[in-house]
Amino acid sequence: METQYDPSRDRVKLVASTGDISARFPTLSKTRNGEGGFTKPRDGILDYLESAQWTADGTTLLTYSSTDLVSGYIVPEDLLSTSDELTLKSQTYIQLPEPSNVLSGAPYFSLAEPWTQQLLVSTRDHPIQLFHLTPSPSPTPENSHLPLSSYYFTKARSETFLTATSLLWQSPGSHFIAGNRSLLARFDILRTGEEPVARIRTIPSERHLSKGGGVGMRGTVSALGEQPMDTGNSASLVAAGTWTRWVGLYDFAQAGECIATWGISNAVQETATHEKMSGNNNGGQGEHPDGIGGDGITQTIWSPCGRYLVICERKSRGALLYDVRVTGKLLGHLTGRDALGNQRVTCDVFPGTGESSGFELWSGTSSGIVKVWEGIGSLEGPHAPAWEWAAHQSTVGSACLHPSGTVVATCAGSWEFPDEDDDPSDSSSLSSGDQSLGSDSEEGNDDSEDGDNSERDGESERVGDRIPWMHRRNRESSLKIWSVTGPPSMREGSLSEPRSDS
């Protein structure tokens, strides 16, 4: 399959954008100016967008920034009916008190019904919280959004709050699942202020010296993905992935019964052999003795048909593809997905055309390019991207397709460090602070807690007084919406017509 390495402007068209917001994104500060408005970004840290996701009805984009700000962007009604590039503006925001690695919109979200506009977040030293996204009439730090409900995720033998390292709000929305170290917890959305209704240990015991004795999967559950419903499968499974590179399939229709677990380290090594046998270097990918690499699972995503499972990792040059009908057997792998840092780079899937054409996968990269793989599942071994385009100038944290498949939203942003020769007094492009390095360190490893975002001692300090390696420069950060113009057989819907995953 031929790869187009030039930007494919004939396949996508930019229809809306926020512009570069890295230096001017509105964040709440602890102090207000004389007019009650916003001041400079909190703690002097310029922020960037980390992730984006569509709401269930496809009317709104939810974003999360490095300064712990959740924003809602309602898509303009004339998005595809005008030839001009539209400007995206957030209609609402929620300033979180602490960093969060998880954000999930309600599976019943509807812009026409305000009560459904809800989302779940989990922050450090707080219970899991349910927020209402309806815009506040006069936003100030005092009347910022307060949680509607709280769900207590604590250690079994103490009152210490656990931070959800992964979150899955299942359809139809009556329950959600949170992951932590060697633990899955299922909550009832109606039982506010209560503990989970079920706790599923991924290993028999954390207190035993052998930590499970080789049974189950040990490690922090960093990713959760639900098998699509109404796909003709006998069970709707949840795929859990860990920082220790293990995958587990759980059936929550059967009280969270573990169906299978397997490690992916050996499979990653197999990818080097596959590429060598196929004679496919994929722009140098086959020259790596460790295959596509990887250092912890960041996403488990199912194909629209529910037969295949794609495993994505940080510090990886590809993604693994499994056929769940043969547990633990590697079917193939995607090459060229350059997620080379710790920052999460999430992807999305879309049904293919015809009966045997497989499915599509859309993913960003660390270089700002968005790549598209087609016909996944129709062949074994290495699978190169079909086409790509240069969407941003920094890491694309999210590439998410609208439910109709007619548009795709991309969200990008990251920090970079100046060279030693750069002028450290250039405060216009540099920021400093004692917060952890956004997504690059908040993920952590299996044996560590969330990134340290402790407050500074309040002493004023000029940026130029810090040593060069402590400075940070914001790269381009923006949210963009692209119309998908081809192939025509797949893009005839409208924004009001959701796609079918059957």
Protein Blocks (a to p, Z undefined) as FASTA:
>chain_A
ZZdfbdcfklpccfbdebjaklmcccddfbdcfkopacddehhiacddfbdcddfkopac
cdddfkopacdddddfklmmcfbdcddddfbdcddfbdcfbdcddfkbcfklmklmccdd
ddehiacddddfbdcfbdcfklgccdfbdcddddfkbcbdcddfbdcdddehlaccddde
hiacdddfklghiacfbdcdfbfblkbmnoonopajedddfbdcdddehkopabdcdddd
dfkopacdddfkngopafbdcdfklmmmmmmmmmmmnopnggolmmpmnlnopaddfbdc
ddfkopaccdddehiabdcdddfklghiafbdcehiacfbfbdcdddddddedjknopad
ddddfkopacddehihjagcjdddfbdcdfbfcdcfbacddfklpaccddddddddddfk
bcfklmklgccdjbdehjllmnopmkbccddfbdcehiacdfklpcfklpccdddddddd
dddfbdfklmmccfklccdfZZ
